[in-house]
Amino acid sequence: MLVLKLGIVAMALVATSCMNMSGSNPSQEAAAAKETPTGKKSLVLGGGCFWCVEAVFEALKGVDSVESGYAGGHTVNPTYRDVCSGETGHAEVVKVTYDPKVVSESDLLHIFFTTHDPTTMNRQGPDSGTQYRSVIFYADDAEKALAQSVIEEVTKEKIWSNPIVTTLEPLTAFYKAEDYHQDYFEKYEKASPAERMSMNAGYCSAIIDPKVRKFRAKYADKLKK
């Protein structure tokens, strides 16, 4: 993606966004959303940089795992740099595997719509491009119908003043992102000052941290202990 030219020093650290990292090109296998452990379900969502979305859903009760990855494009086994070019059609996404007996898909979708801005086309904060689009990848007609229903509910609640532009797209393949992307914000929180020097600390502190703090305060009763 193109780095935004922001006018203040604090945001200059952020402008590198989550792209300012390089990674290997590991062999990856496409995984359908339904390929989950017995009794568990999964949901594939995109709401901007996957570091941010991952940090939100990992903290929720009933969520077993969250994997950052890519979906919705036309290139097989895309790398991070491929996706950041905006030419593969992929979005940065997370695959949330959860226990439906503890947390419902409807609850997860409502949280999704209140923890990112679903009204900005191909943009979340300093991150701009189709790879940062707000999107729900549905595995079947039932998931699509539920997503449409939640969008209608959120619209009626007038949580956002502008129209929701989240796209609903069929899930054909999910490609897990490179290892260094997984649990990125969790690694940042646990890292020493010296270790943070090799991470995208400006983005984590200025963009992800405030968002996660706000989420934790709002949904305190739904968080893992």
C-alpha positions as CSV (number, residue, x, y, z in Angstrom):
1,M,0.0,0.0,0.0
2,L,1.0,3.6,-0.4
3,V,2.2,5.2,2.9
4,L,-0.1,8.1,3.8
5,K,1.6,11.5,4.3
6,L,0.3,12.5,7.7
7,G,0.9,16.0,9.0
8,I,1.8,15.3,12.6
9,V,4.9,13.6,14.1
10,A,2.9,11.1,16.2
11,M,1.1,9.8,13.2
12,A,4.2,9.7,11.1
13,L,5.3,6.7,13.1
14,V,1.9,5.1,12.3
15,A,1.9,5.8,8.6
16,T,4.0,2.8,7.9
17,S,1.0,0.8,9.0
18,C,1.2,-3.0,9.3
19,M,3.0,-3.2,6.0
20,N,6.4,-2.2,7.3
21,M,7.6,-5.8,7.7
22,S,9.1,-8.4,5.4
23,G,8.4,-12.1,5.4
24,S,9.1,-15.4,3.8
25,N,7.0,-17.2,1.3
26,P,6.0,-20.3,3.1
27,S,4.0,-23.1,1.5
28,Q,0.3,-22.5,2.4
29,E,-2.8,-24.6,2.0
30,A,-6.3,-23.2,1.4
31,A,-8.6,-24.0,4.2
32,A,-12.4,-23.7,4.0
33,A,-14.2,-22.1,7.0
34,K,-16.0,-25.3,7.9
35,E,-12.7,-27.2,8.4
36,T,-12.7,-26.8,12.2
37,P,-12.5,-29.1,15.2
38,T,-15.6,-31.1,16.1
39,G,-18.2,-29.0,17.8
40,K,-16.6,-25.8,16.8
41,K,-17.4,-23.2,14.1
42,S,-15.4,-20.6,12.3
43,L,-15.9,-17.2,10.8
44,V,-13.7,-15.3,8.4
45,L,-13.8,-11.5,8.7
46,G,-11.8,-8.5,7.4
47,G,-11.8,-5.1,9.0
48,G,-8.6,-3.4,8.1
49,C,-5.2,-4.5,9.3
50,F,-5.4,-8.1,10.6
51,W,-3.2,-7.2,13.6
52,C,-6.0,-5.0,14.9
53,V,-8.9,-7.4,14.3
54,E,-6.9,-10.4,15.7
55,A,-6.2,-8.6,18.9
56,V,-10.0,-8.0,19.5
57,F,-11.3,-11.5,18.9
58,E,-8.5,-13.3,20.7
59,A,-9.6,-11.8,24.0
60,L,-13.3,-13.1,23.8
61,K,-14.7,-15.9,25.8
62,G,-15.6,-18.9,23.6
63,V,-13.0,-18.1,21.0
64,D,-10.5,-20.9,20.7
65,S,-8.1,-19.4,18.1
66,V,-7.7,-16.6,15.7
67,E,-5.5,-16.9,12.6
68,S,-4.5,-13.9,10.5
69,G,-4.6,-14.6,6.8
70,Y,-5.8,-13.7,3.3
71,A,-9.1,-14.3,1.5
72,G,-11.1,-13.1,-1.5
73,G,-8.4,-12.9,-4.1
74,H,-7.4,-14.6,-7.3
75,T,-3.8,-15.5,-6.6
76,V,-3.0,-18.9,-5.0
77,N,-0.8,-18.9,-1.9
78,P,-0.3,-15.1,-1.8
79,T,2.4,-13.6,0.3
80,Y,2.0,-10.5,2.4
81,R,3.7,-8.3,-0.1
82,D,1.5,-9.7,-2.9
83,V,-1.6,-8.7,-0.9
84,C,-0.2,-5.3,0.0
85,S,0.3,-4.5,-3.6
86,G,-3.5,-4.5,-3.9
87,E,-3.3,-6.5,-7.1
88,T,-4.3,-9.9,-5.9
89,G,-7.8,-9.0,-4.8
90,H,-7.3,-10.4,-1.3
91,A,-8.3,-8.8,1.9
92,E,-6.4,-9.1,5.2
93,V,-8.7,-11.3,7.3
94,V,-8.9,-13.3,10.5
95,K,-10.3,-16.8,10.8
96,V,-12.0,-17.0,14.2
97,T,-12.6,-20.5,15.5
98,Y,-15.1,-20.5,18.3
99,D,-17.4,-22.6,20.5
100,P,-21.0,-21.8,19.6
101,K,-22.2,-23.0,23.0
102,V,-20.2,-20.1,24.6
103,V,-20.5,-17.3,22.0
104,S,-22.8,-17.0,19.1
105,E,-22.0,-16.0,15.5
106,S,-24.5,-13.2,15.9
107,D,-22.6,-11.9,18.9
108,L,-19.3,-12.1,17.1
109,L,-20.7,-10.2,14.1
110,H,-22.1,-7.4,16.4
111,I,-18.7,-7.0,18.0
112,F,-17.2,-6.9,14.6
113,F,-19.4,-4.0,13.6
114,T,-18.7,-2.0,16.7
115,T,-14.9,-2.5,16.8
116,H,-14.0,-1.2,13.3
117,D,-15.5,1.4,11.0
118,P,-17.7,-0.4,8.4
119,T,-18.6,2.8,6.7
120,T,-15.3,3.7,5.1
121,M,-14.7,2.2,1.7
122,N,-11.4,0.3,1.5
123,R,-9.9,2.2,4.5
124,Q,-9.4,1.8,8.2
125,G,-7.5,4.7,9.8
126,P,-4.1,5.1,8.0
127,D,-4.5,1.9,6.1
128,S,-5.9,2.4,2.6
129,G,-6.5,-0.1,-0.2
130,T,-8.9,-2.9,-1.2
131,Q,-6.9,-5.3,1.0
132,Y,-8.2,-3.3,4.0
133,R,-11.9,-3.5,3.0
134,S,-14.6,-4.3,5.5
135,V,-15.8,-7.8,4.5
136,I,-17.5,-10.9,5.8
137,F,-16.7,-14.1,3.9
138,Y,-19.6,-16.5,4.2
139,A,-19.3,-20.2,3.9
140,D,-23.0,-20.9,3.1
141,D,-26.3,-19.2,2.5
142,A,-27.2,-19.4,6.3
143,E,-24.0,-17.4,7.1
144,K,-24.8,-14.9,4.4
145,A,-28.4,-14.4,5.6
146,L,-27.2,-13.9,9.2
147,A,-24.7,-11.3,8.1
148,Q,-27.3,-9.4,6.2
149,S,-29.6,-9.6,9.2
150,V,-26.9,-8.2,11.6
151,I,-26.1,-5.4,9.1
152,E,-29.8,-4.4,9.1
153,E,-29.9,-4.5,12.9
154,V,-26.8,-2.3,13.2
155,T,-28.2,0.1,10.6
156,K,-31.4,0.5,12.5
157,E,-29.5,1.0,15.8
158,K,-27.8,4.0,14.1
159,I,-24.4,3.1,15.6
160,W,-22.9,4.7,12.6
161,S,-24.0,7.9,11.0
162,N,-22.9,6.9,7.5
163,P,-24.1,3.8,5.5
164,I,-22.4,0.5,6.1
165,V,-20.3,-0.6,3.1
166,T,-19.2,-4.0,4.4
167,T,-19.2,-6.5,1.5
168,L,-20.5,-10.1,1.8
169,E,-18.3,-12.4,-0.3
170,P,-18.3,-16.2,-0.7
171,L,-15.4,-17.9,1.0
172,T,-13.5,-19.9,-1.6
173,A,-10.1,-20.2,0.2
174,F,-8.4,-18.9,3.3
175,Y,-4.6,-18.6,3.3
176,K,-2.9,-18.4,6.6
177,A,-0.5,-15.4,6.8
178,E,3.2,-15.7,7.5
179,D,4.1,-16.8,11.1
180,Y,5.4,-13.4,12.2
181,H,1.9,-11.9,11.7
182,Q,0.2,-14.3,14.1
183,D,-0.5,-12.9,17.6
184,Y,1.3,-9.8,16.6
185,F,-0.2,-7.4,19.1
186,E,0.1,-10.0,21.9
187,K,3.8,-10.3,21.1
188,Y,4.1,-6.5,21.2
189,E,2.5,-6.3,24.6
190,K,4.8,-8.9,26.0
191,A,7.9,-7.5,24.3
192,S,10.7,-5.6,26.1
193,P,11.6,-2.1,24.9
194,A,14.5,-3.5,23.1
195,E,12.4,-6.2,21.4
196,R,9.9,-3.6,20.3
197,M,12.6,-1.8,18.4
198,S,12.4,-4.6,15.8
199,M,8.6,-4.4,15.6
200,N,6.2,-1.9,14.2
201,A,5.9,-0.2,17.6
202,G,4.6,3.1,16.3
203,Y,1.6,1.4,14.7
204,C,0.9,-0.8,17.7
205,S,1.1,2.0,20.2
206,A,-0.8,4.7,18.2
207,I,-3.4,2.6,16.4
208,I,-3.9,-0.9,17.9
209,D,-3.4,-0.1,21.6
210,P,-6.1,2.6,21.9
211,K,-8.5,0.4,19.9
212,V,-7.9,-2.6,22.1
213,R,-8.2,-0.6,25.3
214,K,-11.6,0.8,24.2
215,F,-12.8,-2.7,23.2
216,R,-11.7,-4.2,26.6
217,A,-13.6,-1.5,28.5
218,K,-16.7,-1.9,26.4
219,Y,-16.9,-5.7,26.4
220,A,-15.3,-6.4,29.8
221,D,-18.0,-9.0,30.7
222,K,-17.2,-11.0,27.5
223,L,-13.4,-11.2,27.9
224,K,-11.4,-14.2,29.0
225,K,-10.0,-14.0,32.5
